[in-house]
């Protein structure tokens, strides 16, 4: 009988509540047979990828190339993976036939950003995650209101798949300190005013004093690309459930 995902999540939160992120990550990986990390190779990605490299360089790392990324992101993915010695980076791309039918001119992002993200990000990830028991994300509570209650572990109700969020309680200074302590390569667009990096058409520079994610889908109310709702809104355990 397969272990109950809710029980696994409850145990991780209860027993690993105060452990450092990398130890929590190790504990989570020990509970699951088939796990992948999903990484954008964005501004903060080097932190969690470095932790993965210290644990298992052969762990699958899924990189979604929407075919609309900045060239700098594609180059950074290649260079960082080599720097860290990651041996199983898998590049996911949108279905070519679906692109031809639904976004033949590559301008869908102008009229319907939700559908564009669904086509270029969520659908490729849904296909790739089939067969996995869990996946690892780099989400953090401080990034957006939609992530304010994020737990270190959660269950997707539609799939029963577990998501591990080892950096959920990390803030920007903690990220910066880790990057500096381990002398990790930074995404080249960060120094150009892009503290949060997505697809090129939907990401702009951030002005001094603005929220770090202000450059994502600027001028709209959109704050998430949707990949973290691929299996349905994940249900974090309530505090009393994890006690």
C-alpha positions in Angstrom: 0.0 0.0 0.0 1.3 3.5 -0.9 1.8 5.8 2.0 -0.9 8.5 2.4 0.4 11.8 1.0 -1.3 13.8 3.7 0.4 11.6 6.4 3.8 12.2 4.7 3.2 15.9 4.6 2.0 16.0 8.2 5.1 14.1 9.3 7.5 16.3 7.5 6.0 19.5 8.9 5.8 18.1 12.4 9.3 16.5 12.5 11.3 18.9 10.3 9.7 22.2 11.3 12.9 23.8 12.5 15.5 22.1 10.4 17.5 24.0 7.8 16.2 23.9 4.2 18.7 21.4 2.9 18.0 19.0 5.7 14.3 19.4 5.1 14.9 18.7 1.5 16.8 15.5 2.3 14.1 14.3 4.6 11.4 14.9 1.9 13.4 13.1 -0.8 13.8 10.1 1.6 10.0 9.9 1.8 9.3 9.8 -1.9 10.4 7.4 -4.6 10.0 9.5 -7.8 10.7 13.2 -7.4 11.7 16.0 -9.8 12.7 19.5 -9.2 11.0 22.2 -11.4 13.3 25.2 -11.9 12.9 28.3 -14.0 16.7 29.0 -13.8 15.6 32.4 -12.8 17.0 35.1 -10.4 17.1 33.0 -7.2 17.2 29.5 -8.7 20.9 28.8 -8.0 20.2 28.5 -4.3 17.9 25.4 -4.5 19.8 23.9 -7.4 23.0 24.1 -5.4 21.3 22.3 -2.5 20.1 19.6 -5.0 23.6 19.2 -6.4 24.9 18.5 -2.9 22.4 15.8 -2.4 21.9 14.1 -5.8 23.2 15.5 -9.0 21.2 12.9 -11.0 17.9 14.1 -9.6 15.6 15.1 -12.5 15.5 18.9 -12.9 12.6 20.0 -15.2 13.3 23.3 -17.0 10.3 24.7 -19.0 11.5 26.5 -22.1 8.4 28.3 -23.3 10.2 29.3 -26.5 9.6 32.9 -25.4 12.4 33.1 -22.7 15.1 35.7 -22.7 18.2 34.3 -24.5 20.1 35.1 -21.3 17.9 32.6 -19.4 18.6 29.8 -21.9 22.3 30.5 -21.7 22.2 30.7 -17.8 20.4 27.3 -17.6 23.2 25.7 -19.6 26.0 27.4 -17.7 24.6 26.9 -14.2 23.8 23.3 -14.8 27.4 22.7 -15.9 28.8 24.7 -13.0 26.8 22.6 -10.5 27.4 19.3 -12.2 23.7 18.6 -12.6 23.4 15.4 -14.8 19.7 15.2 -15.5 18.3 18.5 -16.6 15.3 17.9 -18.8 14.0 20.7 -21.1 10.3 20.8 -21.5 8.8 22.7 -24.5 5.2 23.4 -25.6 3.6 21.0 -28.0 4.4 22.2 -31.5 1.0 21.3 -33.0 -0.8 23.0 -30.2 1.3 26.1 -30.7 0.5 26.2 -34.4 -3.3 25.9 -33.7 -3.6 28.2 -30.7 -0.7 30.7 -31.1 0.4 30.6 -34.7 1.7 34.1 -34.7 3.3 34.0 -31.2 1.1 36.9 -30.0 -1.3 35.1 -27.7 0.4 36.8 -24.7 -1.0 40.1 -25.8 -4.7 39.1 -25.8 -4.8 36.3 -23.2 -1.9 35.8 -20.9 -3.7 33.0 -18.9 -4.1 30.9 -22.1 -0.5 31.6 -23.1 0.9 30.4 -19.8 -1.4 27.4 -19.9 -0.1 26.5 -23.4 3.5 27.2 -22.9 4.1 26.3 -19.2 1.3 24.4 -17.5 0.5 21.8 -20.2 4.2 20.8 -20.7 4.7 20.5 -17.0 1.5 18.5 -16.5 2.7 16.0 -19.1 6.2 15.8 -17.6 5.1 15.3 -14.0 3.0 12.2 -14.9 4.4 9.3 -12.9 6.1 11.4 -10.3 5.2 11.2 -6.6 6.3 14.7 -5.8 8.1 17.7 -7.0 10.3 20.5 -5.6 9.7 24.2 -6.1 11.6 27.3 -5.1 8.6 29.3 -4.0 8.8 31.6 -1.0 6.2 33.3 1.1 7.7 36.8 0.7 7.3 36.7 -3.1 3.6 37.4 -3.4 0.3 37.6 -1.4 -0.7 34.3 -3.1 2.2 32.6 -1.4 1.9 34.2 2.0 0.5 31.0 3.7 2.9 28.6 1.8 4.0 25.6 3.8 7.2 23.6 3.3 5.2 20.7 2.1 1.7 20.4 0.6 -0.5 18.0 -1.4 -2.1 18.6 -4.7 -5.8 17.5 -4.2 -6.3 16.6 -7.9 -3.3 14.3 -8.2 -2.2 13.4 -4.6 1.2 14.5 -5.6 3.4 16.1 -2.9 5.1 19.4 -3.4 8.2 20.3 -1.4 8.9 24.0 -0.9 12.2 24.0 1.1 12.7 27.8 0.9 9.2 28.7 1.9 10.3 30.8 4.8 13.4 32.3 3.2 13.5 36.1 2.6 15.5 38.1 0.1 18.5 38.7 2.5 18.7 35.0 3.2 18.8 34.2 -0.5 21.5 36.9 -1.2 23.6 35.6 1.7 23.5 32.0 0.4 24.4 33.1 -3.1 27.4 35.0 -1.8 28.5 32.4 0.7 28.7 29.7 -2.0 29.9 32.1 -4.8 27.1 31.0 -7.1 26.7 32.5 -10.6 23.9 35.0 -10.9 21.4 35.3 -13.7 22.9 38.1 -15.9 19.6 40.0 -16.1 19.5 40.6 -12.3 22.1 43.4 -12.5 20.1 44.9 -15.3 17.1 45.5 -13.1 15.2 42.2 -13.4 14.9 40.7 -9.9 12.1 38.3 -11.1 12.4 36.8 -14.6 9.8 35.1 -16.7 9.2 35.1 -20.4 10.7 38.0 -22.4 7.4 39.5 -23.6 5.8 39.6 -20.2 8.8 40.7 -18.0 10.1 44.3 -17.7 12.7 46.0 -15.6 11.7 47.0 -12.0 12.2 50.5 -10.8 13.8 51.4 -7.5 11.3 51.0 -4.7 9.0 48.8 -6.6 8.0 45.2 -5.6 10.6 42.7 -7.0 7.8 41.1 -9.0 6.3 44.3 -10.3 7.9 43.6 -13.7 6.0 40.4 -14.2 2.8 41.0 -16.3 3.1 44.7 -15.7 -0.2 46.5 -16.0 -2.4 43.5 -15.2 -3.7 41.8 -12.1 -1.9 38.6 -13.0 0.7 37.5 -10.4 1.2 33.8 -11.1 1.9 31.9 -14.3 -0.2 29.0 -13.1 2.2 26.1 -13.0 1.8 25.8 -9.3 -1.9 25.1 -9.8 -1.2 22.4 -12.3 -2.6 19.7 -10.1 -5.2 21.9 -8.5 -4.6 24.4 -5.7 -2.4 22.6 -3.2 -3.7 22.3 0.3 -1.3 23.2 3.0 -2.0 21.6 6.3 -3.5 23.8 9.0 -1.3 24.5 11.9 -3.3 22.2 14.2 -3.1 19.4 11.6 0.7 19.5 11.7 1.0 19.6 15.4 
